[in-house]
Amino acid sequence: MQNKLISSINGPVVEARGDGDFAMHDMVYVGKENLIGEVIKLNKDVATIQVYEETSGLRIGENVVETEAPLSITLGPGIIGNVFDGIARPLAKLEEISGNFLGKGLNIQSISKEKKWHFIPAVGLGEQINLNTIVGEVKETESISNRIMNPYKIEGKIIFIAQEGDYTVEDVIAKVKTEDKVYELTMMHKWPVRVARPYKERLTTDIPLITGQRVIDTMFPIAKGGTAMIPGGFGTGKTMLQHQIAKWSDADIIVYIGCGERGNEMTEVLEDFPKLIDPRTKRPLMEKTILIANTSNMPVAARETSIYTGITIAEYYRDMGYNVAIMADSTSRWAEALREISGRLEEMPAEEGYPSYLPSRLSRGIW
């Protein structure tokens, strides 16, 4: 690992100078407390980093250590029903370690490596597999089975497949042989949050999403695979309408992102959702729901990333064949996070005050 020394601190934006060969969008550990950050700009020997945690107490001259890997999420069984922060750290685990107030430098995986899952193989010895071939299944909740997929961009033959039984996410459940290498597959894999997961083709959006709200389904129908926006001023009911769609839509999985929302609004979600029953499965709604809580009092840099975190999780379950409804509340506060980071970087503002690249970010396909 290579390192640089902090030369400037401006809120969540830190500059580090030195000989270390950093790369764009790589994850780094900042300072003595190992705050999690990401490289967002490089200029000769100076790396500009956005830090996803509170930077109070950080000093000039402390080390910034390069991990030589992009900011990634660990994907596997155990995601559904959890509540994460903007960079996919489970809040229940954070509370267990640091109490009611989030501690610093806690690099926690999104899923447990100790819990065992009952694995049922779906392929046999000698079978040919490729990207996203389902090699087995795990009952993640009573409503959802996690379909363990081949995560590598390879084609090969199965030379080992684990028998039905209980395994942790790190145990080898299959081996794939290509022409020159043998790959070991586990029930988990990492995926960079800013890299879209691949797909073979884009399907026609001709199946309606039944939202459970008759006025929307009648007057403003939404297609599965499509997008919709709820415009309106503060206090006009945008958040409550998204809550209703999350509760009553016919999607298999709900990914709800509280991006810069007030704490009391996310508290309402956290209190209400565990009490609700899914009308389709008659099971608790949380058995098909993933919540990402990055409220307005949390670090602004993590707010910008929370959208990508939610999309990565949604694409993971999409690849299994599930219908996933992803909701971001709200995009205006996501744009405000971009503006704050852009201002600290002293970038040229647009006429409206937002970063000049805001339209391209919105249209780049992150929605």
Phi and psi in degrees as a GROMACS rama.xvg file:
@    title "Ramachandran Plot"
@    xaxis  label "Phi"
@    yaxis  label "Psi"
@TYPE xy
-106.676  160.07  GLN-2
-143.208  157.014  ASN-3
-126.685  173.883  LYS-4
-112.583  139.342  LEU-5
-63.6592  128.285  ILE-6
-116.12  -16.0497  SER-7
-155.955  141.538  SER-8
-130.874  122.71  ILE-9
-135.166  84.0423  ASN-10
62.4113  -126.143  GLY-11
-80.7416  -2.3565  PRO-12
-101.123  123.18  VAL-13
-124.248  137.769  VAL-14
-107.084  138.003  GLU-15
-127.681  136.778  ALA-16
-121.88  143.337  ARG-17
156.585  -171.5  GLY-18
-87.5575  -8.78654  ASP-19
-59.1935  137.85  GLY-20
-91.8825  85.9838  ASP-21
-84.2016  159.768  PHE-22
-124.434  149.823  ALA-23
-58.9943  136.135  MET-24
66.9238  14.6559  HIS-25
-79.1793  148.584  ASP-26
-81.5797  142.649  MET-27
-134.556  161.681  VAL-28
-109.095  125.124  TYR-29
-108.414  125.765  VAL-30
74.6709  -177.546  GLY-31
-66.3664  -26.9995  LYS-32
-88.2488  4.203  GLU-33
54.1835  49.9776  ASN-34
-65.246  141.696  LEU-35
-83.6517  128.879  ILE-36
-141.399  176.064  GLY-37
-140.86  136.515  GLU-38
-74.5885  122.787  VAL-39
-118.447  -6.4909  ILE-40
-159.306  140.614  LYS-41
-129.222  132.244  LEU-42
-142.447  98.9654  ASN-43
56.6853  -114.567  LYS-44
-97.6558  11.2035  ASP-45
-108.946  127.194  VAL-46
-110.508  129.803  ALA-47
-99.0121  130.94  THR-48
-126.767  134.424  ILE-49
-97.8968  128.626  GLN-50
-99.6328  132.177  VAL-51
-88.3561  8.68655  TYR-52
-133.943  167.744  GLU-53
-62.5337  129.939  GLU-54
-97.9789  7.61417  THR-55
-61.3076  136.419  SER-56
91.4677  -10.1719  GLY-57
-70.9246  141.997  LEU-58
-121.605  152.049  ARG-59
-63.5024  137.761  ILE-60
96.7594  -9.49791  GLY-61
-74.4545  158.221  GLU-62
-75.73  147.145  ASN-63
-120.771  118.518  VAL-64
-106.406  127.109  VAL-65
-80.2849  132.501  GLU-66
-91.8336  -10.162  THR-67
61.2781  31.838  GLU-68
-153.403  147.34  ALA-69
-72.665  163.095  PRO-70
-61.6121  121.929  LEU-71
-133.084  160.745  SER-72
-111.743  140.728  ILE-73
-85.6692  116.97  THR-74
-105.748  136.727  LEU-75
168.953  -174.387  GLY-76
-61.75  140.789  PRO-77
112.169  1.08282  GLY-78
-80.3771  -42.5712  ILE-79
-65.0197  139.055  ILE-80
88.4926  -5.23017  GLY-81
-91.8844  160.977  ASN-82
-118.305  121.334  VAL-83
-113.87  160.53  PHE-84
-87.2261  -171.862  ASP-85
-64.5137  -21.3363  GLY-86
-114.038  29.8507  ILE-87
66.1801  32.6799  ALA-88
-94.3869  128.177  ARG-89
-65.6228  123.659  PRO-90
-66.3463  -31.753  LEU-91
-62.9649  -39.7126  ALA-92
-69.7043  -38.9824  LYS-93
-62.2249  -41.1232  LEU-94
-65.945  -38.4339  GLU-95
-61.6798  -35.6346  GLU-96
-85.0415  -43.7416  ILE-97
-117.29  2.13927  SER-98
86.1258  -160.618  GLY-99
-70.0588  -20.7863  ASN-100
-108.856  130.715  PHE-101
-62.8674  128.352  LEU-102
-79.0379  173.659  GLY-103
-103.004  152.66  LYS-104
67.364  26.9566  GLY-105
-94.8618  96.6284  LEU-106
-92.4614  89.2466  ASN-107
-108.485  136.721  ILE-108
-67.9669  152.023  GLN-109
-71.2832  -21.6513  SER-110
-128.712  157.722  ILE-111
-77.3117  136.55  SER-112
-94.498  -6.14577  LYS-113
-95.3823  -32.1818  GLU-114
-66.6533  140.709  LYS-115
-100.813  142.619  LYS-116
-121.433  146.736  TRP-117
-84.7113  109.184  HIS-118
-94.4887  132.923  PHE-119
-120.395  114.32  ILE-120
-66.5725  149.2  PRO-121
-121.487  -1.72354  ALA-122
-129.4  163.703  VAL-123
-118.309  170.517  GLY-124
-59.7181  137.56  LEU-125
86.5941  -7.05222  GLY-126
-71.9136  142.984  GLU-127
-85.1871  130.898  GLN-128
-130.334  160.065  ILE-129
-139.911  -162.999  ASN-130
-58.3142  129.079  LEU-131
68.4716  12.8164  ASN-132
-60.919  133.621  THR-133
-81.306  117.548  ILE-134
-97.7148  -12.4216  VAL-135
179.827  176.18  GLY-136
-134.234  151.492  GLU-137
-132.528  134.604  VAL-138
-78.703  97.3419  LYS-139
-74.8598  -44.1182  GLU-140
-138.397  177.02  THR-141
-65.4326  -22.8736  GLU-142
-95.5391  -27.6514  SER-143
-127.797  131.321  ILE-144
-100.354  130.52  SER-145
-84.2401  116.557  ASN-146
-90.0907  109.638  ARG-147
-72.5212  118.619  ILE-148
-108.153  154.33  MET-149
-72.2319  111.203  ASN-150
-87.2863  -5.02513  PRO-151
-93.6704  152.016  TYR-152
-84.1972  65.3198  LYS-153
-136.452  162.147  ILE-154
-127.493  132.409  GLU-155
-168.47  -174.762  GLY-156
-108.866  144.776  LYS-157
-73.2426  120.233  ILE-158
-109.947  -7.73946  ILE-159
-154.677  135.691  PHE-160
-139.218  130.216  ILE-161
-67.6556  148.364  ALA-162
-74.6047  162.267  GLN-163
-58.8256  130.868  GLU-164
170.889  -172.331  GLY-165
-98.4236  128.434  ASP-166
-141.162  155.063  TYR-167
-84.5319  169.332  THR-168
-69.3506  -15.1436  VAL-169
-94.483  -11.22  GLU-170
-69.9352  143.748  ASP-171
-75.7018  120.852  VAL-172
-109.538  -7.6807  ILE-173
-162.562  155.555  ALA-174
-129.732  135.251  LYS-175
-119.508  128.417  VAL-176
-105.394  124.384  LYS-177
-101.416  -167.342  THR-178
-64.6863  -31.1922  GLU-179
-130.693  4.60382  ASP-180
-156.676  155.053  LYS-181
-113.635  124.939  VAL-182
-102.983  137.655  TYR-183
-100.279  129.138  GLU-184
-104.958  137.622  LEU-185
-119.098  -178.941  THR-186
-83.2402  0.427769  MET-187
-130.248  157.572  MET-188
-155.871  160.296  HIS-189
-100.264  147.06  LYS-190
-139.391  130.007  TRP-191
-62.5704  132.404  PRO-192
-67.8551  -25.8538  VAL-193
-94.9866  8.61963  ARG-194
-111.598  121.363  VAL-195
-68.0169  138.092  ALA-196
-71.4643  141.305  ARG-197
-72.1075  156.47  PRO-198
-145.251  155.564  TYR-199
-79.9555  -42.1033  LYS-200
-152.567  159.166  GLU-201
-99.3681  120.764  ARG-202
-80.4556  154.496  LEU-203
-69.2333  135.539  THR-204
-88.1601  84.5452  THR-205
-124.503  9.44579  ASP-206
-111.819  125.488  ILE-207
-73.6867  145.413  PRO-208
-89.0275  116.82  LEU-209
-81.3104  107.399  ILE-210
-80.4975  -18.0908  THR-211
86.8085  -3.20695  GLY-212
-110.56  108.733  GLN-213
-61.861  -34.4908  ARG-214
-66.3711  -34.8269  VAL-215
-73.1339  -47.1658  ILE-216
-63.2667  -27.9183  ASP-217
-88.0181  -49.2118  THR-218
-95.5031  -31.4268  MET-219
-133.943  62.5322  PHE-220
-61.2921  144.641  PRO-221
-114.735  136.973  ILE-222
-96.0496  147.413  ALA-223
-66.7128  127.598  LYS-224
94.1388  -5.80036  GLY-225
-97.8001  -173.561  GLY-226
-131.103  156.586  THR-227
-146.801  152.475  ALA-228
-125.548  141.717  MET-229
-112.847  96.2569  ILE-230
-81.9735  159.533  PRO-231
154.057  159.263  GLY-232
-77.8298  -179.109  GLY-233
-65.9127  135.46  PHE-234
79.3765  13.4703  GLY-235
-93.6936  -1.23494  THR-236
104.538  13.4788  GLY-237
-61.0084  -48.3752  LYS-238
-63.5541  -43.0566  THR-239
-63.7412  -36.4489  MET-240
-66.7577  -39.9858  LEU-241
-64.796  -37.6764  GLN-242
-58.834  -43.6266  HIS-243
-64.9201  -40.9901  GLN-244
-65.0962  -40.9626  ILE-245
-61.9732  -36.0577  ALA-246
-76.3623  -37.5036  LYS-247
-116.174  -5.85139  TRP-248
-70.4239  161.86  SER-249
-92.9945  21.9302  ASP-250
-69.9189  148.342  ALA-251
-71.7389  -37.1188  ASP-252
-136.801  140.907  ILE-253
-114.226  127.484  ILE-254
-114.238  111.056  VAL-255
-111.153  119.255  TYR-256
-107.745  115.89  ILE-257
-90.9778  90.9932  GLY-258
-97.7442  92.4947  CYS-259
80.5767  13.7134  GLY-260
-72.4586  159.364  GLU-261
-66.0498  149.253  ARG-262
-60.5509  -36.0988  GLY-263
-67.5192  -29.5553  ASN-264
-70.8939  -41.2144  GLU-265
-69.4492  -33.1034  MET-266
-61.3132  -39.6191  THR-267
-61.4778  -41.5681  GLU-268
-62.1581  -47.2752  VAL-269
-65.786  -29.7509  LEU-270
-83.6433  -36.9979  GLU-271
-82.0114  -46.2058  ASP-272
-57.8936  -43.746  PHE-273
-63.6785  -18.823  PRO-274
-89.0033  -15.09  LYS-275
-87.3098  150.623  LEU-276
-108.53  132.38  ILE-277
-68.8328  120.794  ASP-278
-63.6364  -21.7597  PRO-279
-83.0396  -45.1082  ARG-280
-98.4606  -13.3768  THR-281
61.8333  23.475  LYS-282
-112.75  164.607  ARG-283
-55.9565  139.207  PRO-284
-60.2128  -30.9553  LEU-285
-66.4579  -14.0225  MET-286
-73.7467  -4.22731  GLU-287
-133.559  17.7793  LYS-288
-121.294  140.433  THR-289
-124.207  126.836  ILE-290
-111.056  134.369  LEU-291
-118.297  111.422  ILE-292
-106.245  105.434  ALA-293
-127.054  81.7776  ASN-294
-73.5274  172.259  THR-295
-67.0237  -17.5761  SER-296
-93.2232  2.17265  ASN-297
-89.7478  163.124  MET-298
-52.8726  134.178  PRO-299
-67.1239  -31.3078  VAL-300
-65.3231  -37.7525  ALA-301
-68.0174  -27.2992  ALA-302
-63.3709  -42.1287  ARG-303
-62.8947  -35.1879  GLU-304
-83.4553  -21.0932  THR-305
-59.2616  -32.5928  SER-306
-63.2748  -45.5548  ILE-307
-66.0346  -36.2616  TYR-308
-60.3499  -47.6782  THR-309
-63.9026  -40.4941  GLY-310
-65.9243  -39.6902  ILE-311
-62.0952  -43.802  THR-312
-64.1107  -42.5097  ILE-313
-62.9441  -41.598  ALA-314
-65.6978  -32.3305  GLU-315
-60.8238  -46.7644  TYR-316
-77.4961  -27.4883  TYR-317
-60.0874  -41.9928  ARG-318
-62.3283  -24.0126  ASP-319
-77.9622  -12.0332  MET-320
104.579  7.4017  GLY-321
-86.2071  152.031  TYR-322
-85.2303  116.623  ASN-323
-114.959  127.593  VAL-324
-103.547  120.32  ALA-325
-111.964  132.72  ILE-326
-127.382  128.363  MET-327
-115.548  119.414  ALA-328
-128.125  100.115  ASP-329
-134.923  158.781  SER-330
-70.3129  -24.6885  THR-331
-66.5086  -38.8899  SER-332
-74.8363  -26.5644  ARG-333
-64.728  -42.8726  TRP-334
-64.4355  -36.361  ALA-335
-63.293  -36.5155  GLU-336
-64.5322  -42.1548  ALA-337
-59.6795  -41.3527  LEU-338
-64.7071  -42.045  ARG-339
-65.2709  -44.5982  GLU-340
-63.5666  -42.9997  ILE-341
-61.2949  -40.4199  SER-342
-64.1152  -40.1099  GLY-343
-69.4789  -25.2303  ARG-344
-83.6886  -3.68382  LEU-345
60.4093  38.9566  GLU-346
-81.4764  157.835  GLU-347
-68.8401  122.951  MET-348
-78.8033  157.961  PRO-349
-81.8463  174.481  ALA-350
-60.0422  -35.7904  GLU-351
-81.586  -4.25077  GLU-352
96.2965  -10.9874  GLY-353
-87.8824  165.091  TYR-354
-58.1217  144.905  PRO-355
-64.5482  -20.0343  SER-356
-93.545  7.42317  TYR-357
-58.4455  -47.1089  LEU-358
-59.4241  -39.7496  PRO-359
-69.2036  -34.638  SER-360
-63.2055  -42.6796  ARG-361
-67.7482  -34.4427  LEU-362
-95.2  1.93942  SER-363
-74.7979  -8.01301  ARG-364
107.521  10.5284  GLY-365
-74.5572  -13.8483  ILE-366
